[in-house]
Amino acid sequence: MRVPPGVSAADFAEAIRRFEEAIGKEWVFTSNEDVALYRDAYSPLMGEPDEIVASAAVAPDGVEEVQKVVRIANRYKIPIYPVSTGKNLGYGGSAPVLSGSVVLDLKRMNRILEVNERNAYALVEPGVSYFDLYRYIQEKGLKLWVDVPDPGWGSPIGNSLDRGGGYLMPQYRNHFDSHCGMEVVLPDGEVMRTGMGALPGAQTWQEYKSGFGPWIDGMFSQSNFGVVTKMGFWLMPEPDSYLSGTVTVPRHDDLIPLVNILNYLENTRVTNGMPDLASPLLGIPMLSEFAARFDQGSTPFDRPQDAELTALIAKAGGNMSPELDDYAQRKGIGYWSCKLSFYGAAKANAANWAFAQEKFSAIPGAKFEAGESYKLPLTPEQREKVHKPQFGIPSLAMFSIGARSAMNPEPSNGHMWFSPIIPRTGEAIFEANRVFAQAAKELGLPFLNFNLPSTYWERAFIFIFAFPVVRDIETNKKNRAAFRKLIQVAADHGWGEYRTAPVFQDAIMNTYSFNNHALLHFHETVKDAIDPNGILSAGRYGIWPKHVREAKS
Amino acid sequence: MKNASLGLFVALNLMVAVPALAAPDQDQIEKGHKVYDKWCFPCHGTGLGKPGTDALAARGQKPAVLEERTDLTGPAIKTFVRHGVLFMPMLRKTEVSDADLDAIVAYLTRNNKP
């Protein structure tokens, strides 16, 4: 049995015995076979000597058992690492950040404590998955939607604490922003409730976020300051109708006014679903079409099969090209498109789409195409064909982007996402493409001719792209080195990642270095104050406890 | 890792028709069906958007839907669930217990020819 770093074998054995006493022998996993189940299935270090692995795992059932585990960990200075459902694939899965930590597996805490249809919220435990919550709502016949990530396994608590996103209205799409109230076991084993939950007998824990005094919920996301054991979420009342419409513009430079107008329409709530950028000319699909493309037997990056176009795209190399503009207009193919989604009353959706068309008409040559129009709820036939997450239905179809398929006969073993935040402007999209294409060329990486950003967030883009994780260690090493280089390239241009796998968390935190790393120093000051033994999630998001920092220096 | 890869290789080769050794227990099969629906169907079921089914189809597996197979074996099923393969991650015992896994095996081997 592996022993956590800095812990004697005798102390670890005693801690394990006490864990067993506290939560039952059945729920303390120490055999190699059982502990291997906590490996990060998409680890960029897969199979290498320094792959980050656990020493053991404990699975308490209930906040009192979590408290017991935390107190035992303090007594023996055992590093523990909580996971909710452990499905944060591409961002660490169920493995810790510090090798040898004991994973605190919260999957057994899977109770849906309340779903309030009238005021549209839920209170759940960490082991509740998106599928669990969706099925519960369906079984009860409640008129509520859950904003789900894509793919949609994982949990509301885990995904929101790692600041994931979805597709529905803006106030639900940012999963951390849509939470309301937490219960947290602190590193000393005490239980705390945030927001209105701090008021005994509070009647509005899931209805008013900030309570009284400093609002500290953000400190428990992407951090290691507590174990979240309950969390409230605002759910979206099922809308009356759904409507989509697509605007297509003809020229390269039209992307700039396209984004400007889109921003106006989003920030004034004319359109209220996640917008979906694409390029018909370059063959870049809408995000919502990715998985469906595989079902239809085509690749996501199909473009018109035309030798002239292929040559022009290669020549342009992602930059503005008068010839490409000319080609697009000659052939009547749009350079850029954006699908807008509208949730609400059917008449209001139609009026908002009409207004959006009016605004986009300021771009010469803009064309419009009406899309899906559904009276909700969807019929079973409609459910089968739609992009499910846009209707609050969890789906695993997005795994098609990496799994074996007719179009992808040589699949990888996982992926790691490089995901810098860039401004929500057309100019920033062009600049990011120019910078990362140049970096990719220098690093010998394959890079698509153009990359369009994800639009989950209302006020910024995520310029996201995936590095594959493969079984070949040398390839993974090369990709990790390139990833690290891109982190610095991004930072040099004022772009920082929003989320990353454990292996890169130090490097990215190191780029958030304003005023000699004042932010990280604040995190460390908090860490040392509330977790003096440094037991909780050491290293998560670059925050290391004092004893590890001292050992490193 | 070598051991895991070897296990997978062995499992793949076990996926030829192997007769079921005992008559399936109906309660166990029904339990397995429920566990399968929760944990396996979203990737391996029928219909659009099922990457597990698509992956097996791309390997030439017929039928590609696990529920329709008559050649799966307990050891193979358990190896895939506990080790994963390619994009499919392993499932922990807090997700699918050993008892649940036995039930999945009963369900997916229910139609094996004696």
Boltz contact constraints between the chains, C-beta under 6 A:
constraints:
  - contact:
      token1: [A, 37]
      token2: [B, 90]
      max_distance: 6.0
  - contact:
      token1: [A, 37]
      token2: [B, 92]
      max_distance: 6.0
  - contact:
      token1: [A, 41]
      token2: [B, 84]
      max_distance: 6.0
  - contact:
      token1: [A, 41]
      token2: [B, 89]
      max_distance: 6.0
  - contact:
      token1: [A, 47]
      token2: [B, 1]
      max_distance: 6.0
  - contact:
      token1: [A, 59]
      token2: [B, 94]
      max_distance: 6.0
  - contact:
      token1: [A, 105]
      token2: [B, 94]
      max_distance: 6.0
  - contact:
      token1: [A, 107]
      token2: [B, 94]
      max_distance: 6.0
  - contact:
      token1: [A, 107]
      token2: [B, 95]
      max_distance: 6.0
  - contact:
      token1: [A, 108]
      token2: [B, 94]
      max_distance: 6.0
  - contact:
      token1: [A, 291]
      token2: [B, 49]
      max_distance: 6.0
  - contact:
      token1: [A, 295]
      token2: [B, 48]
      max_distance: 6.0
  - contact:
      token1: [A, 395]
      token2: [B, 49]
      max_distance: 6.0
  - contact:
      token1: [A, 396]
      token2: [B, 42]
      max_distance: 6.0
  - contact:
      token1: [A, 396]
      token2: [B, 43]
      max_distance: 6.0
  - contact:
      token1: [A, 397]
      token2: [B, 49]
      max_distance: 6.0
  - contact:
      token1: [A, 399]
      token2: [B, 51]
      max_distance: 6.0
  - contact:
      token1: [A, 399]
      token2: [B, 87]
      max_distance: 6.0
  - contact:
      token1: [A, 400]
      token2: [B, 51]
      max_distance: 6.0
  - contact:
      token1: [A, 402]
      token2: [B, 87]
      max_distance: 6.0
  - contact:
      token1: [A, 403]
      token2: [B, 51]
      max_distance: 6.0
  - contact:
      token1: [A, 403]
      token2: [B, 55]
      max_distance: 6.0
  - contact:
      token1: [A, 403]
      token2: [B, 87]
      max_distance: 6.0
  - contact:
      token1: [A, 404]
      token2: [B, 55]
      max_distance: 6.0
  - contact:
      token1: [A, 404]
      token2: [B, 58]
      max_distance: 6.0
  - contact:
      token1: [A, 405]
      token2: [B, 54]
      max_distance: 6.0
  - contact:
      token1: [A, 405]
      token2: [B, 58]
      max_distance: 6.0
  - contact:
      token1: [A, 406]
      token2: [B, 58]
      max_distance: 6.0
  - contact:
      token1: [A, 411]
      token2: [B, 86]
      max_distance: 6.0
  - contact:
      token1: [A, 411]
      token2: [B, 87]
      max_distance: 6.0
  - contact:
      token1: [A, 413]
      token2: [B, 86]
      max_distance: 6.0
